[in-house]
Structure formats: structure tokens, C-alpha cells
């Protein structure tokens, strides 16, 4: 059995010295978006741009990423997660964001994502404490998914 998240693990563990700069388009499947329209895609692209600007070199050129939004209730989610090594969970700041993140984690688990890393994709937050930490805890404790939260300068 191949490790579906091997690409994400390698990508996340690369040294931040520029050696991991992307030379070709990278796919990132994102689940948990409140909607699947172009406005939501722009929000995800904005996160990648923000990470690039704060020095996360593994992002490379943020415009090279191809964001693939997938609905939590997509009937062939299992096939999607087997086909793409990089998975992202959108975590928003509205009142329903924890519930959406929980539903998305449950769907990922049902689709066979376990013992894997999933990238937390979220708008700028003043701290990873609270919402991000709670979602990370739920992911690990209840779904055996390691939620990778990217540290940013404003993290508390």
C-alpha cells in the first residue's frame, strides 16, 4: 500500500533554504470551504500568497498552485484523496467554521484518510490557540489525522 500523503510529508519537511522551490504546478485539494465558487478559490490563493510573503519558501511561486476545491459530501471523495497527495482543510473564522472543519475531517476519515498529514489552510489569525488548536486536536484524537498548521509571525 502506498502512502497517499508521502508527497505532503516530503513537501512540509523540506528545508526552508530554497531547495524546495516549485518548478511545476502543484495540486492542492481543499475540503471544508463554505462554497465552491471562485471567491473561495481566491481566498485559498491569498493564503498561499501570504505564506510566500512571510518567507515560507516551500510555497515557491504562489500562482503555480492549482487549487482543487472538493465538497465535503462529494460521492467519490475516496478516489480524490487517493489521486492527489496534497490535501488541505479550510478553516475559516465565522461561527460555523468549527462545524464545517469537523464535517470535513469526518468525510476525509470516511474516505480513508488516516495516519496522514492534512494542511490547515486558513485566513490570517492572531493566534493558533483556540480554533486552530481545537480543530487540530479533534483531527488527531478522533480521526487520526495530523493537521499541519503553518507557523506565521503573528502566531501566539
C-alpha positions as CSV (number, residue, x, y, z in Angstrom):
1,X,0.0,0.0,0.0
2,X,1.4,3.4,-0.9
3,X,1.4,6.3,1.4
4,X,-1.1,8.8,0.0
5,X,0.4,11.6,2.0
6,X,4.0,11.0,1.2
7,X,4.2,13.9,-1.1
8,X,2.7,16.3,1.5
9,X,5.1,15.0,4.2
10,X,8.1,15.5,2.0
11,X,6.8,18.9,0.9
12,X,6.2,20.0,4.5
13,X,9.5,18.7,5.8
14,X,11.8,20.3,3.1
15,X,14.4,22.6,4.4
16,X,13.4,26.2,4.2
17,X,16.5,27.1,2.2
18,X,15.0,27.5,-1.2
19,X,15.9,23.9,-2.4
20,X,12.2,23.0,-2.4
21,X,11.1,25.8,-4.7
22,X,8.4,24.5,-7.1
23,X,9.3,24.2,-10.7
24,X,6.0,23.0,-12.0
25,X,2.3,23.4,-10.9
26,X,1.3,21.8,-7.7
27,X,-2.1,20.5,-6.9
28,X,-3.8,21.1,-3.5
29,X,-7.2,19.5,-2.9
30,X,-9.1,21.7,-0.4
31,X,-12.1,20.5,1.5
32,X,-14.2,22.4,4.0
33,X,-14.9,25.5,2.0
34,X,-18.3,27.1,2.7
35,X,-18.9,27.3,-1.0
36,X,-17.0,26.1,-4.1
37,X,-17.1,29.4,-6.1
38,X,-14.3,31.5,-7.5
39,X,-14.4,33.8,-4.5
40,X,-13.4,30.9,-2.2
41,X,-10.6,29.9,-4.5
42,X,-9.2,33.4,-4.3
43,X,-9.2,33.2,-0.6
44,X,-7.2,29.9,-0.7
45,X,-4.8,31.5,-3.2
46,X,-4.5,34.5,-0.9
47,X,-3.4,32.2,1.9
48,X,-0.6,30.7,-0.3
49,X,0.5,34.2,-1.3
50,X,0.6,35.3,2.4
51,X,2.7,32.3,3.3
52,X,5.0,33.1,0.4
53,X,5.3,36.7,1.6
54,X,6.2,35.7,5.2
55,X,9.0,33.5,3.9
56,X,7.6,30.0,3.5
57,X,9.8,29.0,0.7
58,X,8.2,25.7,0.1
59,X,5.3,27.6,-1.4
60,X,7.5,28.8,-4.2
61,X,5.5,31.0,-6.6
62,X,2.0,31.0,-5.1
63,X,0.5,31.4,-8.5
64,X,1.8,27.9,-9.6
65,X,-0.6,26.2,-7.2
66,X,-3.7,24.6,-8.7
67,X,-6.4,24.7,-6.0
68,X,-9.0,21.8,-6.4
69,X,-12.0,22.5,-4.2
70,X,-14.0,19.5,-3.2
71,X,-17.3,19.4,-1.4
72,X,-17.4,17.5,1.9
73,X,-20.3,15.4,0.5
74,X,-18.6,14.6,-2.8
75,X,-19.6,11.0,-3.5
76,X,-16.2,10.0,-4.8
77,X,-14.1,11.7,-2.2
78,X,-12.2,8.5,-1.6
79,X,-11.0,8.5,-5.2
80,X,-10.0,12.1,-5.0
81,X,-7.9,11.6,-1.9
82,X,-6.2,8.6,-3.5
83,X,-5.4,10.6,-6.6
84,X,-3.8,13.8,-5.0
85,X,-1.1,13.6,-2.4
86,X,-1.6,17.1,-1.0
87,X,-4.8,17.7,1.0
88,X,-5.9,20.9,2.7
89,X,-8.6,21.6,5.2
90,X,-10.1,25.1,5.0
91,X,-10.7,26.6,8.5
92,X,-12.5,29.9,8.4
93,X,-13.2,32.4,11.1
94,X,-17.0,32.5,11.0
95,X,-19.3,31.0,13.6
96,X,-19.8,27.8,11.6
97,X,-16.2,27.2,10.8
98,X,-15.6,24.6,13.6
99,X,-18.6,22.6,12.5
100,X,-17.5,22.7,8.8
101,X,-14.0,21.6,9.7
102,X,-15.3,18.8,11.8
103,X,-17.6,17.6,9.0
104,X,-14.7,17.8,6.5
105,X,-12.5,15.8,8.8
106,X,-15.2,13.2,9.3
107,X,-15.6,13.0,5.5
108,X,-11.8,12.6,5.0
109,X,-11.7,9.9,7.6
110,X,-14.6,8.0,5.9
111,X,-12.7,8.4,2.6
112,X,-9.7,6.6,4.0
113,X,-7.5,9.4,5.1
114,X,-5.9,8.2,8.3
115,X,-2.3,8.4,9.6
116,X,-1.7,11.3,7.3
117,X,-1.0,15.0,7.3
118,X,-3.5,17.5,6.1
119,X,-2.6,21.1,5.7
120,X,-4.6,23.6,7.6
121,X,-5.5,26.4,5.2
122,X,-6.9,29.5,6.9
123,X,-7.2,33.2,6.7
124,X,-4.8,35.2,8.9
125,X,-5.5,34.7,12.6
126,X,-3.9,36.4,15.5
127,X,-3.1,33.1,17.2
128,X,-3.2,29.4,16.5
129,X,-4.7,29.0,20.0
130,X,-8.4,28.4,20.2
131,X,-10.0,27.5,16.9
132,X,-6.9,26.1,15.1
133,X,-5.7,24.2,18.1
134,X,-9.2,22.8,18.8
135,X,-9.5,21.6,15.2
136,X,-6.0,20.1,15.3
137,X,-6.9,18.3,18.5
138,X,-10.1,16.9,17.1
139,X,-8.3,15.8,13.9
140,X,-5.7,13.8,15.8
141,X,-7.9,12.5,18.6
142,X,-11.0,11.4,16.7
143,X,-9.8,10.9,13.1
144,X,-6.1,10.0,13.4
145,X,-5.3,12.8,11.0
146,X,-2.3,15.1,11.7
147,X,-3.4,18.7,10.9
148,X,-0.3,20.6,9.8
149,X,-0.6,24.3,11.0
150,X,1.9,26.6,9.4
151,X,3.5,29.0,11.9
152,X,3.3,32.6,11.0
153,X,4.9,35.7,12.6
154,X,1.7,36.7,14.4
155,X,1.2,33.2,16.0
156,X,0.8,33.3,19.7
